[in-house]
Amino acid sequence: MSFGNFARKVRDTTLPHGHRVVSLRSCVQLYRPIGFEATVACLEAKAGPFRRDEAALLRALGVLEASRAVWQAELRAYAVERAAAKRRGERTVPAGQVDPNDCVHWYGAPREGALFAIGHWRGRLRKSGALSSEPSAREVDRCAAACLGVDGEWTEDMRVRLDACAAELERGMSAEAFQDDRMRYFGHRDLLRVVRHIETAVAPQRQVAGSILSLPMR
């Protein structure tokens, strides 16, 4: 079922509230800019307790739809740009050009979404106790803490350390690594996603004043 069909079910007041909440989660399955769990948590943080509150449920859907609309607009613009480039004989995507088909940040509020995802990840990581056994996780956590201002400030040294950590994680994601230790492979993949969130959060200001996440929702 499409995102639009699930969104209509969220708005359908003839359905039980629990069914509408499930439909919202199905919307998130189809558009989860910072990962499923972090996106759901972010919606609740911005819109309120949507699992039991009617108004909060509709606000949460509105926040998600607004971000998805920005993403779709960027997809269309990217498609037009790539078509024009191919007509010019430029078949290879230029280095550094972001492909919105790889949805890796919260469209409309990339920095705020990244900061939320980083904080959400740190909370989950500490509960799981993974820091005690994974050196890469500890290094990413140190960079995340600096990014969030929890433990010092973000510096050029932190950027160098983050780049080195990203390179190490990428080296551990070969086809051979997948076959040898899939749990470790997926752990590295998840850590690399956090690295990308940190990069988004500390990048030169891309945040638009009055973004969809900065608006008071409750």
C-alpha positions in Angstrom: 0.0 0.0 0.0 1.2 3.5 -0.8 2.2 6.3 1.6 -0.9 8.2 0.6 -3.2 5.3 1.3 -1.8 4.9 4.8 -2.0 8.6 5.4 -5.7 8.6 4.5 -6.2 5.8 7.1 -4.4 7.9 9.7 -7.0 10.7 9.1 -10.0 8.3 9.0 -11.8 9.0 12.2 -14.1 6.0 11.6 -11.2 3.7 12.3 -10.1 2.7 15.8 -7.3 5.0 17.1 -5.0 2.0 17.4 -5.4 1.1 13.8 -4.7 4.7 12.8 -1.5 4.6 14.8 -0.4 1.4 13.0 -1.1 3.3 9.7 1.2 6.1 10.8 3.9 3.6 11.6 3.4 2.2 8.1 3.9 5.7 6.7 7.2 5.8 8.6 8.2 2.4 7.2 7.9 4.0 3.7 9.6 7.3 4.7 12.0 7.1 7.6 14.6 9.8 7.0 16.6 9.1 10.2 15.7 5.5 10.6 12.4 3.9 11.7 12.8 4.1 15.5 14.4 7.5 15.5 11.8 8.9 13.2 8.9 7.6 15.3 10.5 9.0 18.4 11.1 12.4 16.8 7.5 12.6 15.7 6.3 11.9 19.2 8.8 14.5 20.6 7.5 17.1 18.2 3.8 16.3 18.0 3.0 14.8 21.4 1.7 11.4 22.6 0.1 10.3 19.3 -0.4 6.8 20.5 -3.3 8.0 22.6 -4.1 11.6 21.5 -6.1 12.4 18.3 -4.6 15.9 17.8 -1.1 14.7 18.3 -1.6 11.9 15.8 -2.6 14.3 13.1 0.2 16.7 14.0 2.7 13.8 13.7 1.4 12.9 10.3 1.6 16.6 9.2 5.3 16.8 10.3 6.1 13.6 8.4 4.2 14.6 5.3 5.9 18.1 5.2 9.4 16.5 5.3 8.4 13.9 2.7 7.2 16.7 0.4 10.6 18.4 0.6 12.3 15.1 -0.2 10.0 14.5 -3.2 10.7 18.0 -4.5 14.4 17.3 -4.3 13.9 13.9 -6.1 12.2 15.7 -9.0 14.9 18.4 -9.2 17.6 15.7 -9.1 16.0 13.7 -11.9 15.7 16.8 -14.1 19.4 17.7 -13.4 20.7 14.2 -14.1 18.7 14.0 -17.3 20.2 17.3 -18.5 23.7 16.1 -17.5 23.3 12.9 -19.5 22.2 14.8 -22.5 25.5 16.7 -22.2 27.3 13.4 -22.1 28.0 13.5 -18.4 27.1 9.9 -17.4 28.9 9.9 -14.0 27.5 11.6 -11.0 30.0 14.4 -9.9 31.8 13.7 -6.6 30.1 15.3 -3.7 26.7 15.6 -5.3 24.0 14.3 -3.0 21.6 11.8 -4.4 18.2 12.2 -2.6 17.3 8.6 -3.6 19.6 7.7 -0.7 17.4 9.3 2.0 19.9 9.9 4.8 18.7 13.0 6.6 15.5 14.7 7.6 14.4 16.8 4.6 13.4 20.3 5.5 15.4 20.2 8.7 18.6 18.2 8.2 20.7 19.5 11.1 17.9 19.3 13.7 16.9 15.8 12.5 20.5 14.7 12.6 21.0 16.0 16.2 17.8 14.1 17.3 19.0 10.9 15.7 22.4 11.2 17.3 20.8 11.7 20.8 18.4 8.8 20.2 21.3 6.5 19.2 23.4 7.4 22.2 20.5 6.6 24.5 19.9 3.2 22.9 23.6 2.4 22.8 24.2 3.1 26.5 21.2 1.0 27.5 22.5 -1.9 25.4 26.0 -1.8 26.9 27.5 -2.0 23.5 30.1 0.7 24.3 32.0 -1.8 26.5 32.8 -4.2 23.7 33.1 -2.2 20.5 36.1 0.3 20.1 34.5 1.8 17.0 31.3 2.5 18.9 33.3 4.2 21.7 35.0 6.5 19.2 31.7 7.3 17.4 30.2 8.0 20.8 33.0 10.4 21.7 32.4 12.3 18.5 28.6 12.3 19.0 29.1 13.7 22.5 31.2 16.5 21.2 28.7 17.2 18.4 25.9 17.4 20.9 27.9 19.6 23.3 27.6 16.9 26.0 31.3 16.5 26.4 33.3 19.4 25.1 33.0 21.2 21.7 33.3 20.0 18.2 36.8 20.7 16.9 38.9 20.0 13.8 40.6 17.2 15.7 37.2 15.6 16.2 36.5 15.9 12.5 39.8 14.1 11.7 39.0 11.3 14.2 35.5 10.9 12.8 36.9 10.6 9.2 39.3 8.0 10.4 36.6 6.1 12.2 34.3 6.2 9.1 37.2 4.8 6.9 37.7 2.0 9.4 34.0 1.1 9.4 33.9 1.2 5.6 36.8 -1.2 5.5 34.9 -3.6 7.7 31.9 -3.7 5.3 33.3 -5.8 2.5 31.5 -8.8 1.1 33.9 -11.0 2.9 33.1 -9.3 6.2 29.4 -9.9 5.6 30.0 -13.6 5.2 32.4 -13.9 8.1 30.5 -12.0 10.8 27.1 -10.6 9.8 26.3 -9.2 13.3 29.5 -7.2 13.2 28.9 -6.1 9.6 25.4 -4.7 10.5 26.8 -3.1 13.6 29.3 -1.3 11.5 26.6 -0.3 9.0 24.6 1.2 11.9 27.6 3.1 13.3 28.3 4.5 9.8 24.8 5.9 9.7 25.5 7.7 12.9 28.7 9.0 11.5 26.7 10.4 8.6 24.3 12.1 11.0 27.2 13.7 12.8 28.6 14.9 9.5 25.2 16.5 8.7 25.0 18.1 12.1 28.4 19.7 12.0 28.3 20.7 8.3 28.1 24.4 7.4 24.7 25.7 8.3 22.1 24.2 6.0 19.2 24.7 8.4 16.5 27.0 7.3 15.1 29.3 9.9 11.6 28.3 10.9 12.1 24.7 9.5 9.4 22.1 9.8 11.0 20.6 12.9 11.7 24.0 14.6 8.0 25.0 14.6 6.3 24.6 18.0 3.9 21.7 17.4 2.1 21.0 20.7 
